[in-house]
Amino acid sequence: MSASGSKKAIVAALGANAGIAVAKFIGAFITGSASMLAEGVHSVADTSNQALLLLGQRAANKEADALHPFGYARNRYFYSFIVALVLFTLGSVYAIYEGIHKIQHPEELSSPMVAVVILVVAIGLEGFSWLTAVRESRPLKGNASWWQFIRTSRSPELPVVLLEDTGALIGLVFALGAVGLTMVTDDPIYDGIGTLCIGLLLGVIAIVLIVEMKSLLLGEGATPQEDAAIRNALVDSSKIVSVIHLKTEYLGPDQMLVAAKIAIAPGLDIATLAEAIDAAEVRVRHAVPEARLIYLEPDLYRKQQHTS
């Protein structure tokens, strides 16, 4: 899973959100709209998050050393986890607080059409960012649903950008609806209600991301499809007859650790055994390119052993 596709989606989101944030804050200053202000803070959080994702990709490229012999690829998981926390604290908590405050103390909007124009433009820019993330994610998603892709992807950036952009688009619709209802009814309480809805939406998205990124940070194994592919690739039916134990873990989105105890056919000499292990490693890497680190422990086949 190359980082190039996710980087393209991150850069597109970064540019869109930076421009949107400036426009939203100008609109909030002119109109006094709380939902517009909440959306501005949301865009600042998103812009900061994209910068963090790029920083995580850069930090992940650091060469392995004695302190971290398996490298620094897990930085991409760490920074994605920080992104989820920023989205929750800076985006969700602030919007919920501002929404409750504006419901309790409604304030009239001035020049609401300015807010409407800015929100419509923001929807267009955010839609471009969202479509870029969808296009870059589709080859990795395969036949899985989008929810399955978010739950099972071992590459953190694309699910993060997808959820952020989806939340941003829905949030913009909430803000536009809030401003529109305020204009139609002349009741500013709808602005506060829209702000509260934005905060709750961001909270749900942030919690989903926190759960998923925590799981990746702790270390997830191969997917069921990858596990089956590795097992099939290890066995050649002549020299390696079965897999006794298999453990896998993603050290980073592009780097999987594979450790297996394999049952070998009786009577193999050392040279033949070494050739069989080397060939098995080649087959595994061909079947699952992310399997960069492979450790195989040969054992004699015994009927009482159970594969796992």
Backbone bond lengths (Angstrom), bond angles and torsions (degrees), N, CA, C in turn:
res aa  C-N    CA-C-N  psi(-1)  N-CA   C-N-CA  omega(-1)  CA-C   N-CA-C  phi
1 M - - - 1.448 - - 1.509 108.91 -
2 S 1.305 117.41 94.88 1.450 122.44 -177.58 1.514 110.89 -66.62
3 A 1.346 114.87 149.28 1.456 120.02 179.07 1.510 112.33 -82.40
4 S 1.361 118.64 -6.83 1.461 121.00 -174.74 1.523 111.88 -63.54
5 G 1.348 116.03 -44.34 1.464 119.23 -179.98 1.515 112.00 -64.29
6 S 1.331 117.34 -43.75 1.456 119.90 179.62 1.527 110.54 -66.86
7 K 1.341 117.98 -34.57 1.464 120.43 178.82 1.514 110.82 -64.15
8 K 1.330 116.91 -40.15 1.467 120.40 178.81 1.529 110.31 -61.85
9 A 1.327 116.71 -42.59 1.464 120.35 178.90 1.523 111.20 -66.26
10 I 1.340 117.29 -38.29 1.461 121.37 179.99 1.518 110.49 -65.23
11 V 1.343 117.11 -45.73 1.463 121.05 -178.89 1.527 110.66 -63.03
12 A 1.334 116.69 -41.20 1.470 120.06 177.91 1.524 110.78 -61.76
13 A 1.332 116.73 -43.19 1.467 121.04 179.24 1.523 111.26 -67.21
14 L 1.333 116.64 -38.58 1.465 120.81 -179.69 1.524 110.95 -61.89
15 G 1.335 116.41 -48.36 1.457 119.88 179.97 1.514 112.44 -63.33
16 A 1.341 115.99 -44.18 1.464 119.82 -178.90 1.525 111.28 -64.29
17 N 1.321 117.27 -45.84 1.460 120.27 -175.85 1.516 113.03 -69.63
18 A 1.329 117.52 -34.17 1.463 120.10 178.23 1.534 110.43 -63.57
19 G 1.340 116.26 -45.69 1.461 119.33 177.97 1.518 112.27 -66.57
20 I 1.315 116.47 -40.02 1.464 120.79 -179.73 1.524 110.91 -64.65
21 A 1.342 117.09 -40.30 1.460 120.87 -178.61 1.523 111.37 -59.83
22 V 1.343 116.62 -45.43 1.465 120.56 179.06 1.523 110.80 -60.47
23 A 1.343 116.22 -46.28 1.462 120.48 -179.36 1.527 111.56 -62.87
24 K 1.317 117.35 -41.19 1.468 120.81 -178.74 1.525 111.45 -65.45
25 F 1.321 117.30 -41.78 1.462 119.55 -179.69 1.531 111.23 -66.89
26 I 1.326 116.63 -37.24 1.466 119.54 175.19 1.526 109.84 -62.59
27 G 1.348 115.63 -44.43 1.454 119.98 178.70 1.520 112.48 -63.73
28 A 1.336 117.16 -41.00 1.464 120.88 179.10 1.522 111.02 -64.38
29 F 1.350 116.57 -38.31 1.468 120.89 179.38 1.524 111.07 -65.98
30 I 1.333 116.08 -39.94 1.472 120.37 -177.95 1.518 111.34 -73.29
31 T 1.330 117.18 -42.98 1.467 121.04 -171.90 1.519 114.52 -94.75
32 G 1.332 117.33 -25.39 1.462 120.45 -174.07 1.509 113.11 76.80
33 S 1.330 117.36 17.61 1.464 121.65 -177.42 1.523 111.09 -76.37
34 A 1.338 115.96 124.69 1.469 120.09 177.78 1.513 111.19 -69.75
35 S 1.340 117.09 -38.17 1.465 119.50 -179.80 1.525 110.35 -66.88
36 M 1.343 116.92 -35.22 1.454 120.14 175.65 1.527 110.74 -66.57
37 L 1.332 116.76 -40.86 1.467 120.68 178.08 1.522 110.63 -64.34
38 A 1.346 116.43 -42.11 1.466 119.92 178.18 1.516 110.87 -62.30
39 E 1.336 116.51 -38.94 1.460 120.42 177.47 1.529 110.94 -66.99
40 G 1.344 117.18 -34.40 1.462 120.06 176.32 1.512 111.71 -64.33
41 V 1.333 116.43 -44.20 1.474 120.43 176.95 1.521 110.12 -63.66
42 H 1.346 116.34 -38.92 1.464 121.30 176.88 1.527 110.23 -58.85
43 S 1.333 117.38 -44.25 1.464 120.44 -178.96 1.525 111.77 -68.00
44 V 1.339 116.95 -35.10 1.465 119.63 174.82 1.522 110.51 -63.28
45 A 1.337 115.61 -42.77 1.465 119.60 177.53 1.525 110.70 -61.29
46 D 1.337 116.33 -44.23 1.466 119.74 179.72 1.524 111.59 -63.59
47 T 1.340 117.23 -42.19 1.462 120.71 179.23 1.523 110.67 -62.13
48 S 1.328 116.41 -44.04 1.468 120.76 177.44 1.528 110.63 -62.53
49 N 1.324 115.02 -38.38 1.461 119.27 -178.93 1.525 112.05 -65.27
50 Q 1.326 116.68 -41.19 1.466 118.92 178.56 1.527 111.12 -64.23
51 A 1.339 116.18 -37.95 1.464 119.72 175.96 1.530 110.64 -62.73
52 L 1.334 116.83 -38.94 1.466 120.95 177.74 1.529 111.38 -65.23
53 L 1.325 117.18 -39.02 1.463 120.23 178.76 1.530 111.06 -64.07
54 L 1.324 116.90 -42.00 1.468 120.65 176.77 1.522 110.42 -63.91
55 L 1.339 116.80 -40.00 1.466 120.63 177.82 1.523 110.45 -63.29
56 G 1.338 116.76 -39.95 1.459 120.60 178.27 1.517 112.19 -63.08
57 Q 1.340 117.64 -41.24 1.463 120.45 178.07 1.532 110.79 -63.63
58 R 1.326 115.94 -39.63 1.468 119.13 179.58 1.521 110.97 -67.19
59 A 1.339 116.70 -44.03 1.469 120.41 -179.42 1.526 111.07 -65.00
60 A 1.332 117.28 -30.34 1.464 120.98 -178.41 1.522 112.29 -68.87
61 N 1.329 117.59 -19.81 1.467 121.42 -177.38 1.522 113.23 -82.56
62 K 1.319 117.76 -3.17 1.463 120.84 179.64 1.528 110.40 -63.31
63 E 1.328 115.75 138.27 1.461 120.40 -177.48 1.529 111.70 -67.37
64 A 1.327 115.14 148.57 1.468 120.58 177.05 1.520 109.91 -62.35
65 D 1.334 116.62 149.88 1.461 121.44 178.16 1.523 108.61 -140.73
66 A 1.325 116.38 -174.16 1.465 120.37 -176.54 1.525 111.78 -64.33
67 L 1.329 116.92 -33.65 1.461 119.96 -179.40 1.524 111.98 -75.40
68 H 1.322 116.78 -34.55 1.463 122.15 179.02 1.532 108.34 -127.62
69 P 1.318 117.18 78.17 1.472 120.32 -173.58 1.520 114.19 -65.38
70 F 1.331 117.86 -21.08 1.457 120.47 177.72 1.523 112.40 -94.48
71 G 1.314 116.86 7.19 1.453 120.83 175.76 1.514 113.69 90.76
72 Y 1.325 115.22 -170.50 1.465 122.61 -172.75 1.524 112.55 -118.61
73 A 1.326 117.16 18.94 1.468 120.38 -175.73 1.524 112.78 -60.14
74 R 1.323 117.45 -26.43 1.462 120.21 -178.13 1.524 112.60 -70.24
75 N 1.345 117.27 -7.50 1.459 119.84 173.05 1.521 111.65 -56.06
76 R 1.322 117.17 -32.39 1.473 119.85 179.68 1.525 110.67 -64.26
77 Y 1.325 117.53 -34.29 1.456 120.65 176.13 1.531 110.84 -72.03
78 F 1.341 115.94 -41.43 1.467 120.28 -177.96 1.525 111.16 -61.90
79 Y 1.333 116.56 -49.11 1.460 119.12 -177.83 1.521 111.72 -68.40
80 S 1.320 117.68 -31.07 1.461 120.27 175.56 1.530 110.72 -67.42
81 F 1.325 117.24 -34.29 1.466 121.19 175.39 1.527 110.67 -66.15
82 I 1.342 116.61 -40.84 1.466 120.64 176.66 1.529 110.13 -62.07
83 V 1.332 116.45 -38.98 1.467 121.15 177.75 1.524 110.38 -57.39
84 A 1.320 117.03 -44.88 1.465 120.67 -180.00 1.528 111.01 -62.23
85 L 1.326 116.83 -39.48 1.469 120.45 178.41 1.526 111.17 -66.36
86 V 1.340 117.02 -40.96 1.465 120.80 178.88 1.526 110.23 -63.66
87 L 1.334 116.12 -42.38 1.458 120.35 179.82 1.526 110.76 -61.14
88 F 1.329 116.54 -37.73 1.464 120.63 -179.26 1.525 111.48 -71.48
89 T 1.349 116.36 -49.16 1.462 119.84 -174.16 1.525 112.28 -76.47
90 L 1.342 116.86 -52.60 1.460 120.23 -175.19 1.525 111.87 -77.34
91 G 1.319 117.48 -32.88 1.459 120.66 -177.85 1.518 113.03 -90.79
92 S 1.336 116.06 -62.84 1.458 120.75 -171.71 1.528 113.12 -70.32
93 V 1.323 117.09 -53.24 1.465 119.88 -174.71 1.521 111.17 -61.61
94 Y 1.341 116.32 -42.47 1.469 118.77 179.83 1.527 110.98 -63.25
95 A 1.341 117.43 -45.59 1.461 120.58 -177.48 1.531 111.11 -64.51
96 I 1.324 117.50 -39.30 1.470 120.16 178.00 1.528 110.58 -63.55
97 Y 1.338 115.51 -44.53 1.480 119.39 178.27 1.522 111.20 -61.34
98 E 1.331 116.87 -47.00 1.459 121.22 -178.05 1.527 110.58 -65.76
99 G 1.346 116.51 -38.01 1.456 119.75 179.15 1.511 112.36 -63.92
100 I 1.318 117.13 -46.48 1.471 121.03 178.76 1.532 110.22 -61.47
101 H 1.339 115.93 -41.90 1.464 120.27 -179.95 1.534 111.25 -61.90
102 K 1.349 116.24 -43.49 1.462 119.56 -178.00 1.529 112.23 -73.07
103 I 1.340 117.82 -26.63 1.463 120.11 174.89 1.525 109.85 -70.43
104 Q 1.333 116.21 -40.03 1.463 120.74 179.61 1.522 111.78 -73.26
105 H 1.341 116.49 -33.46 1.470 121.33 -177.48 1.532 109.39 -132.61
106 P 1.326 118.61 74.05 1.473 121.21 -177.44 1.531 111.37 -61.56
107 E 1.328 115.82 146.79 1.458 122.07 178.02 1.523 109.25 -129.71
108 E 1.315 116.24 138.80 1.461 121.27 -179.68 1.528 110.54 -64.71
109 L 1.345 116.76 144.64 1.457 122.21 175.70 1.518 109.83 -90.55
110 S 1.327 115.79 142.93 1.458 120.80 172.85 1.524 108.68 -113.35
111 S 1.342 116.45 139.55 1.468 122.23 -179.02 1.529 112.19 51.65
112 P 1.328 118.17 55.06 1.468 119.31 -176.92 1.526 113.69 -63.85
113 M 1.340 117.55 -23.98 1.465 119.54 178.95 1.525 111.40 -63.54
114 V 1.344 116.83 -28.63 1.469 120.24 175.51 1.529 109.37 -61.35
115 A 1.338 115.67 -43.60 1.471 120.15 179.00 1.520 110.73 -63.15
116 V 1.330 116.63 -40.85 1.467 120.53 -178.79 1.524 110.35 -62.38
117 V 1.331 117.44 -46.27 1.463 121.32 -179.53 1.524 110.71 -61.95
118 I 1.329 116.94 -45.34 1.472 120.76 -178.95 1.526 110.63 -64.08
119 L 1.314 116.89 -40.60 1.464 120.02 -179.48 1.526 111.66 -66.97
120 V 1.320 117.20 -38.84 1.470 119.92 178.06 1.523 110.53 -64.36
121 V 1.346 117.23 -43.87 1.468 120.71 176.87 1.524 110.27 -62.49
122 A 1.338 116.67 -41.81 1.465 120.91 -179.96 1.524 111.24 -62.54
123 I 1.331 117.33 -37.56 1.465 120.60 177.84 1.520 110.06 -62.23
124 G 1.330 116.73 -40.10 1.464 120.07 177.81 1.521 112.16 -63.73
125 L 1.336 117.48 -45.66 1.462 121.13 -179.68 1.529 111.17 -66.71
126 E 1.328 115.36 -42.15 1.465 119.34 179.89 1.519 110.66 -66.85
127 G 1.336 116.09 -34.09 1.457 119.79 177.04 1.515 112.05 -63.76
128 F 1.341 116.36 -37.99 1.468 120.48 176.01 1.528 110.77 -61.76
129 S 1.327 116.72 -44.96 1.467 120.88 178.57 1.521 110.83 -62.56
130 W 1.330 116.55 -42.57 1.473 121.50 -179.38 1.520 110.97 -63.69
131 L 1.332 116.77 -44.13 1.462 120.55 179.85 1.531 111.11 -63.95
132 T 1.328 117.27 -35.89 1.469 120.33 176.60 1.521 110.66 -63.42
133 A 1.331 116.90 -44.23 1.468 120.55 178.87 1.523 111.27 -63.99
134 V 1.332 116.93 -39.98 1.466 120.88 178.64 1.524 110.67 -64.02
135 R 1.336 116.31 -44.44 1.474 120.79 -178.92 1.529 111.65 -63.29
136 E 1.328 117.15 -41.24 1.464 120.54 -179.35 1.528 112.03 -74.15
137 S 1.332 117.30 -24.29 1.467 121.10 -178.36 1.520 112.73 -84.61
138 R 1.329 116.67 -27.55 1.466 120.73 -171.64 1.540 113.33 -56.37
139 P 1.371 119.96 -43.51 1.478 118.25 178.62 1.524 113.57 -61.77
140 L 1.334 117.47 -31.81 1.463 120.89 179.34 1.521 111.48 -80.45
141 K 1.326 116.98 -29.11 1.464 121.27 -176.68 1.517 111.93 -69.57
142 G 1.336 116.83 -38.25 1.450 119.67 -177.61 1.517 111.85 63.54
143 N 1.331 116.28 -133.15 1.463 121.66 -179.22 1.526 113.49 -90.40
144 A 1.316 116.94 -0.07 1.459 120.44 -179.03 1.528 110.40 -72.75
145 S 1.322 116.00 156.50 1.464 119.92 173.78 1.527 108.73 -72.63
146 W 1.327 116.73 166.34 1.467 119.61 179.54 1.523 110.82 -64.58
147 W 1.327 116.52 -36.90 1.473 119.09 178.31 1.531 110.44 -66.14
148 Q 1.322 117.42 -41.07 1.465 120.42 176.92 1.528 110.92 -63.67
149 F 1.331 117.27 -38.37 1.456 120.75 177.84 1.523 110.87 -61.16
150 I 1.324 117.15 -45.22 1.467 121.20 179.34 1.516 110.67 -63.72
151 R 1.336 117.65 -38.63 1.461 121.20 -177.09 1.526 113.05 -76.07
152 T 1.353 117.28 -29.97 1.469 119.09 -171.83 1.522 114.18 -109.75
153 S 1.339 117.89 -10.89 1.461 119.28 -177.89 1.526 110.76 -64.54
154 R 1.334 115.59 135.72 1.461 120.08 175.63 1.528 111.54 -94.75
155 S 1.314 116.29 -1.98 1.463 122.53 174.56 1.524 107.56 -100.06
156 P 1.328 119.44 114.95 1.461 120.13 -168.12 1.517 115.79 -79.74
157 E 1.349 118.28 -27.46 1.462 119.48 -168.62 1.520 113.36 -67.51
158 L 1.324 117.84 -44.15 1.462 119.52 -176.98 1.536 112.56 -64.36
159 P 1.337 119.86 -45.53 1.466 118.33 174.43 1.527 112.95 -58.88
160 V 1.347 116.78 -38.41 1.462 119.93 178.86 1.520 110.54 -62.50
161 V 1.335 117.06 -49.84 1.465 120.75 -178.70 1.523 110.69 -64.58
162 L 1.325 117.22 -40.46 1.459 120.43 178.97 1.530 111.80 -59.93
163 L 1.324 116.20 -48.13 1.461 119.66 -178.85 1.525 111.05 -68.04
164 E 1.341 116.91 -40.50 1.458 119.75 178.29 1.518 111.35 -61.43
165 D 1.336 116.32 -47.03 1.457 119.64 -178.15 1.527 111.67 -67.13
166 T 1.342 116.62 -38.52 1.464 119.72 176.76 1.524 110.44 -62.62
167 G 1.343 115.61 -44.60 1.459 119.57 177.47 1.518 112.32 -63.27
168 A 1.337 116.25 -37.63 1.467 119.86 179.56 1.518 111.22 -65.33
169 L 1.342 117.07 -42.67 1.463 120.14 179.45 1.531 111.60 -63.99
170 I 1.328 115.93 -44.68 1.476 118.70 179.24 1.525 109.95 -65.91
171 G 1.336 116.34 -39.70 1.462 120.46 178.28 1.517 112.27 -62.00
172 L 1.332 116.94 -38.93 1.460 120.48 177.17 1.524 111.33 -64.34
173 V 1.329 115.90 -38.07 1.467 119.46 176.79 1.530 110.11 -64.92
174 F 1.343 116.89 -41.29 1.472 120.69 176.10 1.530 110.41 -59.35
175 A 1.343 116.12 -46.46 1.463 120.09 -178.71 1.527 110.98 -63.93
176 L 1.334 116.45 -42.31 1.460 120.03 179.41 1.523 110.57 -64.21
177 G 1.331 116.46 -42.24 1.461 119.93 177.23 1.520 112.13 -63.32
178 A 1.348 116.33 -38.83 1.464 120.40 -179.28 1.521 111.07 -65.89
179 V 1.323 116.19 -44.98 1.463 119.76 178.88 1.526 110.26 -65.83
180 G 1.344 116.75 -41.44 1.461 120.17 179.23 1.516 112.44 -61.69
181 L 1.350 116.68 -45.12 1.466 119.78 178.82 1.523 111.17 -65.31
182 T 1.314 117.10 -36.30 1.460 120.37 177.38 1.527 110.77 -63.17
183 M 1.349 116.58 -40.85 1.466 120.60 178.22 1.525 111.52 -66.10
184 V 1.335 117.10 -42.62 1.466 121.28 -175.23 1.525 111.48 -71.41
185 T 1.342 116.67 -43.39 1.463 121.19 -175.00 1.524 113.27 -93.48
186 D 1.324 115.92 -13.63 1.472 121.17 -175.50 1.537 111.02 59.73
187 D 1.337 115.31 29.36 1.468 121.14 178.92 1.535 108.11 -119.67
188 P 1.341 118.26 108.67 1.471 121.18 -175.35 1.523 114.65 -70.53
189 I 1.337 117.54 -4.39 1.463 118.64 179.93 1.530 111.11 -63.93
190 Y 1.350 116.72 -27.44 1.464 119.33 179.42 1.527 111.73 -65.04
191 D 1.311 116.77 -28.90 1.463 120.42 176.37 1.530 110.35 -63.53
192 G 1.329 115.69 -41.74 1.466 119.51 177.82 1.515 111.93 -68.37
193 I 1.342 116.67 -38.59 1.470 120.46 178.42 1.527 110.30 -63.17
194 G 1.344 116.65 -42.51 1.460 120.30 177.42 1.518 112.14 -61.54
195 T 1.332 115.55 -40.10 1.468 120.10 178.55 1.528 111.13 -63.58
196 L 1.338 116.07 -42.05 1.465 120.59 178.70 1.528 110.68 -63.47
197 C 1.336 116.99 -41.12 1.471 120.49 178.16 1.530 110.99 -62.11
198 I 1.324 116.58 -40.15 1.467 120.45 177.65 1.526 110.28 -61.45
199 G 1.327 116.73 -43.56 1.459 120.65 -179.95 1.520 112.47 -62.97
200 L 1.334 116.96 -43.31 1.461 120.47 179.46 1.528 111.18 -65.92
201 L 1.337 116.80 -39.66 1.464 121.24 177.38 1.523 111.00 -60.58
202 L 1.332 116.08 -47.79 1.469 119.66 179.85 1.526 110.85 -64.11
203 G 1.322 117.13 -34.10 1.459 120.10 178.58 1.521 111.97 -63.60
204 V 1.339 116.50 -43.14 1.473 120.60 178.77 1.526 110.43 -62.77
205 I 1.339 116.60 -46.76 1.467 120.33 -179.70 1.518 110.73 -62.80
206 A 1.330 116.94 -42.55 1.463 120.40 -179.31 1.527 111.49 -62.91
207 I 1.322 117.50 -40.95 1.475 120.79 -179.52 1.524 110.38 -65.53
208 V 1.351 117.13 -41.50 1.467 120.11 176.38 1.526 110.25 -58.61
209 L 1.330 116.47 -45.90 1.468 120.31 -179.27 1.528 111.44 -65.90
210 I 1.318 117.61 -40.02 1.469 120.61 179.36 1.528 110.42 -60.36
211 V 1.332 116.29 -44.85 1.470 120.54 -179.83 1.526 110.75 -62.86
212 E 1.345 116.55 -46.17 1.461 120.39 -177.39 1.531 111.82 -68.16
213 M 1.322 117.47 -43.68 1.468 120.24 -178.07 1.526 111.14 -70.15
214 K 1.329 117.39 -33.73 1.465 119.55 175.92 1.524 110.04 -61.94
215 S 1.332 116.91 -42.75 1.459 120.54 179.59 1.520 111.24 -61.74
216 L 1.342 117.06 -42.67 1.463 120.77 178.72 1.523 110.93 -66.62
217 L 1.321 116.04 -38.97 1.466 120.31 -178.82 1.521 111.42 -66.07
218 L 1.326 116.74 -36.65 1.464 120.61 177.63 1.528 111.54 -70.18
219 G 1.331 116.67 -26.83 1.463 120.82 178.50 1.516 111.79 113.33
220 E 1.333 116.55 110.31 1.457 121.90 177.07 1.516 109.90 -107.29
221 G 1.325 115.85 148.20 1.449 121.03 179.84 1.520 111.33 -86.56
222 A 1.315 114.90 -173.19 1.460 121.00 178.52 1.528 110.24 -63.45
223 T 1.327 115.90 153.20 1.460 120.05 173.20 1.530 108.79 -68.67
224 P 1.326 118.50 161.68 1.478 119.76 178.23 1.527 112.83 -54.27
225 Q 1.326 117.08 -38.38 1.467 120.04 179.10 1.529 111.12 -66.95
226 E 1.326 116.55 -41.67 1.461 120.52 178.76 1.521 111.21 -67.60
227 D 1.331 116.43 -39.72 1.468 120.45 178.42 1.525 110.46 -59.77
228 A 1.339 116.65 -45.88 1.465 120.28 179.48 1.527 110.93 -63.84
229 A 1.337 116.88 -39.58 1.466 120.71 -179.85 1.525 110.88 -64.91
230 I 1.320 117.10 -39.63 1.470 121.00 179.44 1.524 110.22 -65.73
231 R 1.320 117.69 -45.01 1.465 121.27 179.93 1.529 110.90 -61.26
232 N 1.320 116.52 -43.92 1.462 119.66 179.37 1.523 111.85 -64.67
233 A 1.349 115.83 -37.29 1.458 119.64 -178.01 1.526 112.01 -72.08
234 L 1.320 117.59 -29.80 1.463 120.03 -178.22 1.531 112.31 -69.83
235 V 1.313 116.95 -36.03 1.462 121.01 -174.10 1.528 110.25 -88.13
236 D 1.345 116.21 130.07 1.466 120.27 175.96 1.531 112.18 -114.65
237 S 1.340 116.88 2.29 1.475 124.60 174.53 1.530 114.64 72.49
238 S 1.325 118.29 -10.50 1.462 119.80 179.94 1.528 111.18 -115.34
239 K 1.321 116.94 -51.94 1.470 120.36 -179.87 1.526 111.71 -99.49
240 I 1.331 117.06 -41.79 1.471 121.65 175.75 1.518 106.65 -109.02
241 V 1.335 115.74 113.27 1.467 119.31 -169.31 1.528 113.81 -98.02
242 S 1.337 117.63 -21.04 1.465 118.83 178.68 1.530 109.50 -166.24
243 V 1.338 114.42 167.40 1.459 121.98 175.18 1.524 107.59 -105.70
244 I 1.322 116.16 120.73 1.469 120.26 -178.33 1.527 110.16 -83.89
245 H 1.330 116.43 -51.07 1.471 122.08 177.46 1.524 108.31 -136.74
246 L 1.324 116.09 145.76 1.458 120.94 176.16 1.523 109.33 -142.31
247 K 1.324 116.52 125.77 1.457 122.81 175.81 1.531 108.17 -126.78
248 T 1.322 115.89 135.22 1.460 120.47 178.82 1.523 109.73 -132.54
249 E 1.322 116.19 154.66 1.467 120.80 175.30 1.519 109.16 -158.10
250 Y 1.340 115.13 135.05 1.463 120.26 175.16 1.527 108.74 -79.97
251 L 1.330 116.39 115.83 1.465 121.77 174.62 1.524 110.47 -81.75
252 G 1.298 115.91 -17.51 1.454 124.50 177.79 1.510 107.05 -171.90
253 P 1.328 118.67 171.55 1.469 120.04 -176.89 1.518 114.14 -58.43
254 D 1.335 117.70 -27.52 1.466 121.16 -176.90 1.525 112.84 -112.34
255 Q 1.322 117.12 12.07 1.466 119.21 -173.52 1.528 110.51 -141.54
256 M 1.340 115.01 111.35 1.453 120.74 178.97 1.525 110.32 -111.40
257 L 1.326 115.27 137.73 1.462 122.31 173.76 1.520 108.41 -94.14
258 V 1.338 116.29 129.56 1.462 122.34 178.24 1.520 108.58 -121.95
259 A 1.323 116.43 122.88 1.462 122.06 176.43 1.519 108.26 -127.43
260 A 1.325 116.72 125.25 1.464 119.63 -174.73 1.521 111.21 -143.46
261 K 1.317 114.90 144.44 1.468 121.14 167.80 1.526 106.30 -101.45
262 I 1.315 116.31 124.56 1.459 120.94 -175.12 1.524 110.31 -117.66
263 A 1.311 115.44 142.78 1.467 120.81 177.37 1.523 109.14 -90.70
264 I 1.331 115.93 125.34 1.459 120.21 -178.42 1.524 109.84 -106.25
265 A 1.301 114.90 156.95 1.459 119.97 178.69 1.525 110.03 -68.55
266 P 1.346 118.67 144.74 1.465 121.35 -179.71 1.530 111.36 -64.70
267 G 1.332 114.90 150.27 1.458 120.80 171.72 1.513 115.89 87.12
268 L 1.333 119.09 5.65 1.469 120.24 179.41 1.525 110.20 -75.71
269 D 1.312 116.76 135.93 1.464 118.66 174.11 1.525 108.83 -81.77
270 I 1.330 116.79 170.38 1.463 122.37 -174.13 1.527 111.43 -59.98
271 A 1.326 116.89 -44.43 1.463 120.77 -177.29 1.527 110.94 -63.14
272 T 1.326 116.76 -43.49 1.466 120.54 179.54 1.526 110.69 -66.06
273 L 1.347 115.83 -39.31 1.463 120.42 178.46 1.530 110.82 -62.93
274 A 1.337 116.24 -43.95 1.470 119.82 179.04 1.523 110.99 -61.49
275 E 1.320 117.60 -40.82 1.465 121.67 178.36 1.528 110.69 -64.61
276 A 1.321 116.33 -39.71 1.466 120.31 -179.74 1.531 111.00 -64.80
277 I 1.343 116.45 -41.48 1.465 120.47 179.19 1.530 110.53 -66.46
278 D 1.326 116.94 -44.24 1.468 120.00 178.27 1.527 110.90 -60.07
279 A 1.320 116.41 -42.73 1.467 120.38 179.98 1.532 110.77 -65.33
280 A 1.334 116.51 -38.27 1.467 120.45 179.07 1.529 110.61 -63.82
281 E 1.326 117.06 -40.46 1.462 120.61 178.55 1.528 110.91 -63.03
282 V 1.317 116.46 -40.69 1.462 120.28 178.24 1.529 110.31 -62.68
283 R 1.337 116.91 -42.60 1.463 120.61 -179.37 1.526 110.93 -64.72
284 V 1.323 116.62 -41.05 1.463 120.28 -179.08 1.526 110.35 -64.88
285 R 1.328 117.14 -45.49 1.466 120.09 -179.58 1.532 111.79 -65.02
286 H 1.320 115.48 -31.03 1.460 118.79 176.95 1.525 110.56 -71.50
287 A 1.324 116.81 -39.09 1.467 121.23 -178.80 1.522 111.68 -73.78
288 V 1.344 116.73 -39.59 1.469 122.48 -178.79 1.530 107.70 -133.59
289 P 1.328 118.45 92.49 1.470 121.15 -175.59 1.526 114.33 -58.29
290 E 1.337 117.14 -24.90 1.472 119.10 179.53 1.518 112.40 -70.34
291 A 1.336 118.45 -14.33 1.475 122.14 -179.77 1.532 109.36 -74.90
292 R 1.309 116.38 82.87 1.466 121.59 -175.62 1.533 111.86 -85.31
293 L 1.339 116.51 -39.73 1.466 121.32 -176.67 1.523 108.81 -110.47
294 I 1.336 116.00 117.06 1.463 120.87 -176.18 1.525 109.20 -126.93
295 Y 1.317 115.73 125.19 1.466 121.91 177.13 1.522 108.03 -123.14
296 L 1.330 116.79 118.20 1.456 121.98 -177.59 1.523 110.25 -116.21
297 E 1.326 115.21 130.34 1.465 121.98 177.69 1.529 108.11 -110.24
298 P 1.333 118.47 111.79 1.470 120.23 -179.86 1.523 111.28 -78.25
299 D 1.288 115.38 146.20 1.460 121.88 176.79 1.529 107.33 -146.37
300 L 1.317 116.20 155.68 1.463 119.74 177.99 1.523 110.21 -75.28
301 Y 1.303 115.83 142.60 1.464 120.64 179.37 1.517 109.61 -71.59
302 R 1.348 114.92 126.13 1.475 120.32 175.72 1.524 106.63 -132.62
303 K 1.318 115.90 139.99 1.461 120.61 -173.39 1.533 112.32 -61.26
304 Q 1.360 117.87 -29.57 1.443 119.49 -176.55 1.529 113.13 -77.46
305 Q 1.358 116.63 -10.71 1.455 119.12 178.11 1.518 110.16 -73.87
306 H 1.324 115.07 146.28 1.454 120.17 179.47 1.517 108.07 -119.20
307 T 1.297 116.76 134.20 1.467 120.22 178.21 1.522 109.54 -78.16
308 S 1.331 114.32 151.68 1.480 120.44 178.59 1.500 110.01 -156.49
